[in-house]
Amino acid sequence: MEQFTVKDFTSTDLITFTPDMNVISAMNILINKNISGAPVVDKEGNIIGMLSEKDCMKTIIYSSYYREMGNLVSDIMSKHVITVDATASIISIAELFLNSSFRRFPVLENGKLIGQVSRRDILRAVLETR
């Protein structure tokens, strides 16, 4: 299993959000695509944040106080993003998942976003490489 890298199991059919997208639109995408989060990218395609279901909960709380749900993705996204390199080993990413609460990590190759890897992708990698 050590010879396999994250790139071998990275989901590259990636859904991304933009910072100026309305949160309600982003929530619809999360639900309709059955995903729990996705990277937020700027106009050049650089990753600037992550938007998760948990982040969207902020909108629900906000709307309960102010009676509106007009936030932008940039208002609620997580700006602290941990990325992983495409050449990282499956074992090192499993350790990273074990020591964090994140469900997915954006995968970079030569500094560019190429996809993301989830906990499920790592489980699949283990089963496929046995």
VMD Tcl script that builds the backbone (N, CA, C; Angstrom):
set m [mol new atoms 390]
animate dup $m
set s [atomselect $m all]
$s set {name element resname resid chain x y z} {
  {N N MET 1 A 0.819 -1.194 0.000}
  {CA C MET 1 A 0.000 0.000 0.000}
  {C C MET 1 A 0.865 1.260 0.000}
  {N N GLU 2 A 2.077 1.196 0.510}
  {CA C GLU 2 A 2.947 2.369 0.566}
  {C C GLU 2 A 3.272 2.926 -0.813}
  {N N GLN 3 A 3.269 2.075 -1.865}
  {CA C GLN 3 A 3.632 2.564 -3.190}
  {C C GLN 3 A 2.543 3.421 -3.817}
  {N N PHE 4 A 1.329 3.356 -3.288}
  {CA C PHE 4 A 0.237 4.156 -3.815}
  {C C PHE 4 A 0.254 5.534 -3.176}
  {N N THR 5 A -0.115 6.523 -3.965}
  {CA C THR 5 A -0.166 7.886 -3.457}
  {C C THR 5 A -1.614 8.368 -3.423}
  {N N VAL 6 A -1.790 9.495 -2.805}
  {CA C VAL 6 A -3.119 10.091 -2.723}
  {C C VAL 6 A -3.684 10.331 -4.122}
  {N N LYS 7 A -2.839 10.699 -5.043}
  {CA C LYS 7 A -3.310 10.983 -6.404}
  {C C LYS 7 A -4.033 9.783 -7.015}
  {N N ASP 8 A -3.610 8.579 -6.660}
  {CA C ASP 8 A -4.235 7.368 -7.189}
  {C C ASP 8 A -5.691 7.215 -6.738}
  {N N PHE 9 A -6.074 7.897 -5.666}
  {CA C PHE 9 A -7.423 7.744 -5.112}
  {C C PHE 9 A -8.132 9.079 -4.909}
  {N N THR 10 A -7.636 10.107 -5.567}
  {CA C THR 10 A -8.231 11.441 -5.468}
  {C C THR 10 A -9.452 11.549 -6.368}
  {N N SER 11 A -10.509 12.136 -5.845}
  {CA C SER 11 A -11.694 12.430 -6.645}
  {C C SER 11 A -11.400 13.689 -7.448}
  {N N THR 12 A -11.390 13.552 -8.759}
  {CA C THR 12 A -11.039 14.691 -9.611}
  {C C THR 12 A -12.253 15.333 -10.270}
  {N N ASP 13 A -13.397 14.693 -10.192}
  {CA C ASP 13 A -14.638 15.281 -10.697}
  {C C ASP 13 A -15.145 16.210 -9.591}
  {N N LEU 14 A -14.492 17.358 -9.510}
  {CA C LEU 14 A -14.614 18.209 -8.340}
  {C C LEU 14 A -15.653 19.302 -8.507}
  {N N ILE 15 A -16.486 19.435 -7.509}
  {CA C ILE 15 A -17.417 20.555 -7.413}
  {C C ILE 15 A -16.721 21.611 -6.571}
  {N N THR 16 A -16.744 22.844 -7.046}
  {CA C THR 16 A -16.147 23.939 -6.296}
  {C C THR 16 A -17.162 25.071 -6.155}
  {N N PHE 17 A -16.893 25.919 -5.193}
  {CA C PHE 17 A -17.712 27.107 -4.968}
  {C C PHE 17 A -16.851 28.338 -5.178}
  {N N THR 18 A -17.509 29.468 -5.402}
  {CA C THR 18 A -16.810 30.746 -5.487}
  {C C THR 18 A -17.188 31.567 -4.261}
  {N N PRO 19 A -16.324 32.486 -3.846}
  {CA C PRO 19 A -16.604 33.246 -2.629}
  {C C PRO 19 A -17.839 34.135 -2.731}
  {N N ASP 20 A -18.202 34.556 -3.942}
  {CA C ASP 20 A -19.349 35.452 -4.112}
  {C C ASP 20 A -20.669 34.707 -4.344}
  {N N MET 21 A -20.633 33.376 -4.236}
  {CA C MET 21 A -21.850 32.576 -4.409}
  {C C MET 21 A -22.741 32.711 -3.171}
  {N N ASN 22 A -24.034 32.759 -3.390}
  {CA C ASN 22 A -24.997 32.801 -2.300}
  {C C ASN 22 A -24.981 31.462 -1.564}
  {N N VAL 23 A -25.037 31.503 -0.248}
  {CA C VAL 23 A -24.988 30.286 0.568}
  {C C VAL 23 A -26.144 29.341 0.258}
  {N N ILE 24 A -27.312 29.882 -0.016}
  {CA C ILE 24 A -28.471 29.028 -0.317}
  {C C ILE 24 A -28.206 28.219 -1.585}
  {N N SER 25 A -27.610 28.841 -2.593}
  {CA C SER 25 A -27.247 28.117 -3.823}
  {C C SER 25 A -26.236 27.022 -3.512}
  {N N ALA 26 A -25.256 27.351 -2.691}
  {CA C ALA 26 A -24.234 26.362 -2.323}
  {C C ALA 26 A -24.860 25.207 -1.541}
  {N N MET 27 A -25.787 25.507 -0.648}
  {CA C MET 27 A -26.453 24.456 0.126}
  {C C MET 27 A -27.247 23.535 -0.801}
  {N N ASN 28 A -27.902 24.112 -1.799}
  {CA C ASN 28 A -28.630 23.296 -2.775}
  {C C ASN 28 A -27.695 22.340 -3.501}
  {N N ILE 29 A -26.516 22.817 -3.853}
  {CA C ILE 29 A -25.539 21.958 -4.533}
  {C C ILE 29 A -25.085 20.838 -3.608}
  {N N LEU 30 A -24.786 21.166 -2.349}
  {CA C LEU 30 A -24.369 20.134 -1.389}
  {C C LEU 30 A -25.425 19.035 -1.300}
  {N N ILE 31 A -26.672 19.443 -1.205}
  {CA C ILE 31 A -27.758 18.470 -1.057}
  {C C ILE 31 A -27.979 17.684 -2.350}
  {N N ASN 32 A -28.065 18.381 -3.471}
  {CA C ASN 32 A -28.358 17.713 -4.749}
  {C C ASN 32 A -27.225 16.807 -5.230}
  {N N LYS 33 A -25.997 17.150 -4.884}
  {CA C LYS 33 A -24.851 16.329 -5.294}
  {C C LYS 33 A -24.456 15.314 -4.229}
  {N N ASN 34 A -25.171 15.341 -3.093}
  {CA C ASN 34 A -24.919 14.404 -2.004}
  {C C ASN 34 A -23.466 14.447 -1.522}
  {N N ILE 35 A -22.988 15.678 -1.308}
  {CA C ILE 35 A -21.631 15.864 -0.787}
  {C C ILE 35 A -21.720 16.678 0.495}
  {N N SER 36 A -20.703 16.561 1.328}
  {CA C SER 36 A -20.735 17.267 2.607}
  {C C SER 36 A -19.881 18.521 2.613}
  {N N GLY 37 A -19.187 18.801 1.521}
  {CA C GLY 37 A -18.372 20.001 1.448}
  {C C GLY 37 A -17.563 20.026 0.175}
  {N N ALA 38 A -16.990 21.208 -0.114}
  {CA C ALA 38 A -16.192 21.376 -1.329}
  {C C ALA 38 A -15.289 22.595 -1.191}
  {N N PRO 39 A -14.223 22.632 -1.999}
  {CA C PRO 39 A -13.313 23.782 -1.971}
  {C C PRO 39 A -13.967 25.051 -2.512}
  {N N VAL 40 A -13.487 26.175 -2.012}
  {CA C VAL 40 A -13.872 27.488 -2.525}
  {C C VAL 40 A -12.642 28.028 -3.252}
  {N N VAL 41 A -12.832 28.436 -4.504}
  {CA C VAL 41 A -11.701 28.892 -5.325}
  {C C VAL 41 A -11.928 30.315 -5.814}
  {N N ASP 42 A -10.808 31.021 -6.041}
  {CA C ASP 42 A -10.901 32.369 -6.599}
  {C C ASP 42 A -10.964 32.286 -8.119}
  {N N LYS 43 A -10.948 33.427 -8.788}
  {CA C LYS 43 A -11.094 33.463 -10.249}
  {C C LYS 43 A -9.962 32.748 -10.982}
  {N N GLU 44 A -8.803 32.657 -10.355}
  {CA C GLU 44 A -7.662 31.966 -10.961}
  {C C GLU 44 A -7.640 30.476 -10.642}
  {N N GLY 45 A -8.608 30.011 -9.874}
  {CA C GLY 45 A -8.676 28.601 -9.516}
  {C C GLY 45 A -7.862 28.229 -8.293}
  {N N ASN 46 A -7.356 29.233 -7.568}
  {CA C ASN 46 A -6.602 28.976 -6.340}
  {C C ASN 46 A -7.563 28.720 -5.190}
  {N N ILE 47 A -7.230 27.747 -4.376}
  {CA C ILE 47 A -8.092 27.424 -3.242}
  {C C ILE 47 A -7.944 28.499 -2.168}
  {N N ILE 48 A -9.084 29.034 -1.722}
  {CA C ILE 48 A -9.071 30.083 -0.705}
  {C C ILE 48 A -9.891 29.701 0.526}
  {N N GLY 49 A -10.552 28.561 0.473}
  {CA C GLY 49 A -11.342 28.124 1.609}
  {C C GLY 49 A -12.037 26.805 1.326}
  {N N MET 50 A -12.793 26.364 2.307}
  {CA C MET 50 A -13.623 25.171 2.178}
  {C C MET 50 A -14.990 25.519 2.729}
  {N N LEU 51 A -16.010 24.974 2.093}
  {CA C LEU 51 A -17.371 25.146 2.591}
  {C C LEU 51 A -17.918 23.768 2.912}
  {N N SER 52 A -18.387 23.602 4.139}
  {CA C SER 52 A -18.922 22.321 4.577}
  {C C SER 52 A -20.348 22.497 5.083}
  {N N GLU 53 A -21.001 21.373 5.296}
  {CA C GLU 53 A -22.337 21.410 5.901}
  {C C GLU 53 A -22.284 22.129 7.244}
  {N N LYS 54 A -21.239 21.880 7.989}
  {CA C LYS 54 A -21.091 22.516 9.302}
  {C C LYS 54 A -21.014 24.030 9.149}
  {N N ASP 55 A -20.274 24.507 8.149}
  {CA C ASP 55 A -20.204 25.949 7.901}
  {C C ASP 55 A -21.584 26.514 7.583}
  {N N CYS 56 A -22.368 25.768 6.828}
  {CA C CYS 56 A -23.711 26.225 6.445}
  {C C CYS 56 A -24.639 26.360 7.642}
  {N N MET 57 A -24.345 25.642 8.711}
  {CA C MET 57 A -25.145 25.766 9.930}
  {C C MET 57 A -25.087 27.191 10.472}
  {N N LYS 58 A -23.981 27.898 10.200}
  {CA C LYS 58 A -23.851 29.294 10.636}
  {C C LYS 58 A -24.976 30.141 10.038}
  {N N THR 59 A -25.334 29.848 8.785}
  {CA C THR 59 A -26.404 30.584 8.126}
  {C C THR 59 A -27.738 30.341 8.814}
  {N N ILE 60 A -27.966 29.125 9.234}
  {CA C ILE 60 A -29.213 28.793 9.917}
  {C C ILE 60 A -29.314 29.572 11.234}
  {N N ILE 61 A -28.225 29.600 11.981}
  {CA C ILE 61 A -28.202 30.336 13.247}
  {C C ILE 61 A -28.385 31.826 12.987}
  {N N TYR 62 A -27.660 32.345 12.008}
  {CA C TYR 62 A -27.760 33.763 11.656}
  {C C TYR 62 A -29.200 34.129 11.291}
  {N N SER 63 A -29.830 33.287 10.479}
  {CA C SER 63 A -31.191 33.604 10.035}
  {C C SER 63 A -32.189 33.548 11.178}
  {N N SER 64 A -31.913 32.762 12.201}
  {CA C SER 64 A -32.837 32.704 13.336}
  {C C SER 64 A -32.826 34.022 14.123}
  {N N TYR 65 A -31.704 34.733 14.059}
  {CA C TYR 65 A -31.617 36.026 14.740}
  {C C TYR 65 A -32.103 37.177 13.866}
  {N N TYR 66 A -31.721 37.141 12.594}
  {CA C TYR 66 A -31.952 38.293 11.720}
  {C C TYR 66 A -33.032 38.070 10.659}
  {N N ARG 67 A -33.619 36.880 10.619}
  {CA C ARG 67 A -34.709 36.551 9.705}
  {C C ARG 67 A -34.347 36.679 8.232}
  {N N GLU 68 A -33.088 36.449 7.900}
  {CA C GLU 68 A -32.687 36.438 6.489}
  {C C GLU 68 A -31.560 35.424 6.307}
  {N N MET 69 A -31.470 34.886 5.110}
  {CA C MET 69 A -30.439 33.890 4.820}
  {C C MET 69 A -29.653 34.320 3.586}
  {N N GLY 70 A -29.145 35.526 3.575}
  {CA C GLY 70 A -28.493 36.054 2.397}
  {C C GLY 70 A -26.980 36.048 2.425}
  {N N ASN 71 A -26.377 35.237 3.267}
  {CA C ASN 71 A -24.920 35.212 3.351}
  {C C ASN 71 A -24.282 34.773 2.040}
  {N N LEU 72 A -23.049 35.198 1.866}
  {CA C LEU 72 A -22.225 34.702 0.769}
  {C C LEU 72 A -21.336 33.587 1.295}
  {N N VAL 73 A -20.870 32.745 0.401}
  {CA C VAL 73 A -19.963 31.666 0.779}
  {C C VAL 73 A -18.752 32.225 1.525}
  {N N SER 74 A -18.220 33.356 1.067}
  {CA C SER 74 A -17.039 33.950 1.709}
  {C C SER 74 A -17.291 34.349 3.158}
  {N N ASP 75 A -18.549 34.598 3.519}
  {CA C ASP 75 A -18.887 34.993 4.886}
  {C C ASP 75 A -18.794 33.836 5.870}
  {N N ILE 76 A -18.988 32.618 5.392}
  {CA C ILE 76 A -19.077 31.488 6.331}
  {C C ILE 76 A -18.070 30.376 6.078}
  {N N MET 77 A -17.347 30.425 4.947}
  {CA C MET 77 A -16.410 29.348 4.621}
  {C C MET 77 A -15.287 29.287 5.652}
  {N N SER 78 A -14.690 28.124 5.767}
  {CA C SER 78 A -13.506 27.958 6.601}
  {C C SER 78 A -12.314 28.448 5.788}
  {N N LYS 79 A -11.606 29.420 6.340}
  {CA C LYS 79 A -10.474 30.007 5.611}
  {C C LYS 79 A -9.169 29.270 5.885}
  {N N HIS 80 A -9.132 28.559 7.001}
  {CA C HIS 80 A -7.938 27.768 7.331}
  {C C HIS 80 A -8.080 26.416 6.631}
  {N N VAL 81 A -7.337 26.248 5.544}
  {CA C VAL 81 A -7.458 25.039 4.736}
  {C C VAL 81 A -6.169 24.238 4.831}
  {N N ILE 82 A -6.322 22.979 5.173}
  {CA C ILE 82 A -5.181 22.063 5.154}
  {C C ILE 82 A -5.257 21.296 3.844}
  {N N THR 83 A -4.208 21.412 3.053}
  {CA C THR 83 A -4.152 20.696 1.781}
  {C C THR 83 A -3.141 19.574 1.879}
  {N N VAL 84 A -3.247 18.629 0.959}
  {CA C VAL 84 A -2.273 17.544 0.896}
  {C C VAL 84 A -1.683 17.491 -0.506}
  {N N ASP 85 A -0.454 17.047 -0.578}
  {CA C ASP 85 A 0.225 16.927 -1.858}
  {C C ASP 85 A -0.174 15.617 -2.529}
  {N N ALA 86 A -0.295 15.660 -3.835}
  {CA C ALA 86 A -0.701 14.492 -4.620}
  {C C ALA 86 A 0.246 13.312 -4.450}
  {N N THR 87 A 1.486 13.562 -4.050}
  {CA C THR 87 A 2.464 12.484 -3.909}
  {C C THR 87 A 2.491 11.873 -2.512}
  {N N ALA 88 A 1.647 12.384 -1.602}
  {CA C ALA 88 A 1.624 11.859 -0.235}
  {C C ALA 88 A 1.148 10.408 -0.230}
  {N N SER 89 A 1.647 9.645 0.720}
  {CA C SER 89 A 1.250 8.238 0.817}
  {C C SER 89 A -0.137 8.118 1.441}
  {N N ILE 90 A -0.785 7.020 1.137}
  {CA C ILE 90 A -2.100 6.725 1.711}
  {C C ILE 90 A -2.004 6.670 3.237}
  {N N ILE 91 A -0.936 6.077 3.744}
  {CA C ILE 91 A -0.751 5.940 5.194}
  {C C ILE 91 A -0.632 7.313 5.852}
  {N N SER 92 A 0.132 8.227 5.245}
  {CA C SER 92 A 0.287 9.552 5.857}
  {C C SER 92 A -1.030 10.316 5.873}
  {N N ILE 93 A -1.854 10.128 4.865}
  {CA C ILE 93 A -3.150 10.809 4.838}
  {C C ILE 93 A -4.105 10.160 5.849}
  {N N ALA 94 A -4.034 8.844 6.004}
  {CA C ALA 94 A -4.848 8.174 7.022}
  {C C ALA 94 A -4.505 8.727 8.407}
  {N N GLU 95 A -3.210 8.936 8.667}
  {CA C GLU 95 A -2.780 9.517 9.945}
  {C C GLU 95 A -3.309 10.939 10.099}
  {N N LEU 96 A -3.279 11.708 9.017}
  {CA C LEU 96 A -3.778 13.078 9.047}
  {C C LEU 96 A -5.276 13.097 9.374}
  {N N PHE 97 A -6.042 12.200 8.762}
  {CA C PHE 97 A -7.467 12.104 9.066}
  {C C PHE 97 A -7.688 11.697 10.523}
  {N N LEU 98 A -6.895 10.771 10.986}
  {CA C LEU 98 A -7.049 10.293 12.359}
  {C C LEU 98 A -6.818 11.405 13.375}
  {N N ASN 99 A -5.942 12.336 13.047}
  {CA C ASN 99 A -5.582 13.403 13.973}
  {C C ASN 99 A -6.303 14.725 13.704}
  {N N SER 100 A -7.347 14.694 12.891}
  {CA C SER 100 A -8.103 15.920 12.625}
  {C C SER 100 A -9.593 15.594 12.562}
  {N N SER 101 A -10.399 16.627 12.558}
  {CA C SER 101 A -11.838 16.416 12.455}
  {C C SER 101 A -12.337 16.564 11.023}
  {N N PHE 102 A -11.436 16.861 10.093}
  {CA C PHE 102 A -11.836 17.084 8.703}
  {C C PHE 102 A -12.248 15.778 8.029}
  {N N ARG 103 A -13.208 15.881 7.128}
  {CA C ARG 103 A -13.696 14.717 6.381}
  {C C ARG 103 A -13.075 14.625 5.001}
  {N N ARG 104 A -12.451 15.712 4.567}
  {CA C ARG 104 A -11.847 15.743 3.237}
  {C C ARG 104 A -10.700 16.740 3.234}
  {N N PHE 105 A -9.749 16.517 2.330}
  {CA C PHE 105 A -8.642 17.451 2.132}
  {C C PHE 105 A -8.505 17.746 0.643}
  {N N PRO 106 A -8.322 19.012 0.286}
  {CA C PRO 106 A -8.016 19.335 -1.106}
  {C C PRO 106 A -6.630 18.771 -1.453}
  {N N VAL 107 A -6.497 18.286 -2.682}
  {CA C VAL 107 A -5.235 17.702 -3.136}
  {C C VAL 107 A -4.614 18.656 -4.155}
  {N N LEU 108 A -3.346 18.987 -3.916}
  {CA C LEU 108 A -2.621 19.881 -4.805}
  {C C LEU 108 A -1.507 19.132 -5.515}
  {N N GLU 109 A -1.296 19.491 -6.766}
  {CA C GLU 109 A -0.160 18.980 -7.533}
  {C C GLU 109 A 0.532 20.192 -8.141}
  {N N ASN 110 A 1.796 20.358 -7.791}
  {CA C ASN 110 A 2.557 21.533 -8.217}
  {C C ASN 110 A 1.830 22.828 -7.842}
  {N N GLY 111 A 1.213 22.826 -6.657}
  {CA C GLY 111 A 0.537 24.013 -6.150}
  {C C GLY 111 A -0.854 24.261 -6.704}
  {N N LYS 112 A -1.321 23.420 -7.611}
  {CA C LYS 112 A -2.640 23.597 -8.223}
  {C C LYS 112 A -3.625 22.545 -7.712}
  {N N LEU 113 A -4.856 22.976 -7.490}
  {CA C LEU 113 A -5.911 22.079 -7.036}
  {C C LEU 113 A -6.261 21.074 -8.131}
  {N N ILE 114 A -6.139 19.782 -7.809}
  {CA C ILE 114 A -6.485 18.748 -8.795}
  {C C ILE 114 A -7.660 17.889 -8.342}
  {N N GLY 115 A -8.072 18.042 -7.088}
  {CA C GLY 115 A -9.176 17.232 -6.586}
  {C C GLY 115 A -9.220 17.278 -5.077}
  {N N GLN 116 A -9.910 16.316 -4.513}
  {CA C GLN 116 A -9.933 16.189 -3.059}
  {C C GLN 116 A -9.967 14.727 -2.685}
  {N N VAL 117 A -9.504 14.453 -1.487}
  {CA C VAL 117 A -9.505 13.089 -0.971}
  {C C VAL 117 A -10.321 13.083 0.314}
  {N N SER 118 A -11.168 12.085 0.439}
  {CA C SER 118 A -12.032 11.976 1.616}
  {C C SER 118 A -11.623 10.767 2.449}
  {N N ARG 119 A -12.201 10.685 3.617}
  {CA C ARG 119 A -11.983 9.503 4.454}
  {C C ARG 119 A -12.408 8.248 3.694}
  {N N ARG 120 A -13.521 8.339 3.008}
  {CA C ARG 120 A -14.035 7.194 2.247}
  {C C ARG 120 A -13.048 6.782 1.148}
  {N N ASP 121 A -12.411 7.758 0.502}
  {CA C ASP 121 A -11.415 7.438 -0.532}
  {C C ASP 121 A -10.256 6.635 0.055}
  {N N ILE 122 A -9.852 6.986 1.273}
  {CA C ILE 122 A -8.752 6.259 1.917}
  {C C ILE 122 A -9.189 4.842 2.267}
  {N N LEU 123 A -10.418 4.688 2.752}
  {CA C LEU 123 A -10.927 3.342 3.032}
  {C C LEU 123 A -10.973 2.507 1.752}
  {N N ARG 124 A -11.425 3.127 0.673}
  {CA C ARG 124 A -11.471 2.437 -0.619}
  {C C ARG 124 A -10.066 2.041 -1.067}
  {N N ALA 125 A -9.108 2.922 -0.853}
  {CA C ALA 125 A -7.719 2.635 -1.229}
  {C C ALA 125 A -7.197 1.405 -0.501}
  {N N VAL 126 A -7.505 1.312 0.772}
  {CA C VAL 126 A -7.046 0.164 1.564}
  {C C VAL 126 A -7.665 -1.123 1.036}
  {N N LEU 127 A -8.954 -1.090 0.741}
  {CA C LEU 127 A -9.627 -2.296 0.238}
  {C C LEU 127 A -9.108 -2.704 -1.145}
  {N N GLU 128 A -8.850 -1.727 -1.993}
  {CA C GLU 128 A -8.410 -2.030 -3.361}
  {C C GLU 128 A -6.946 -2.446 -3.442}
  {N N THR 129 A -6.149 -2.128 -2.440}
  {CA C THR 129 A -4.712 -2.432 -2.506}
  {C C THR 129 A -4.317 -3.618 -1.642}
  {N N ARG 130 A -5.304 -4.315 -1.118}
  {CA C ARG 130 A -4.999 -5.475 -0.266}
  {C C ARG 130 A -4.657 -6.669 -1.102}
}
mol reanalyze $m
mol bondsrecalc $m
mol representation Tube
mol addrep $m
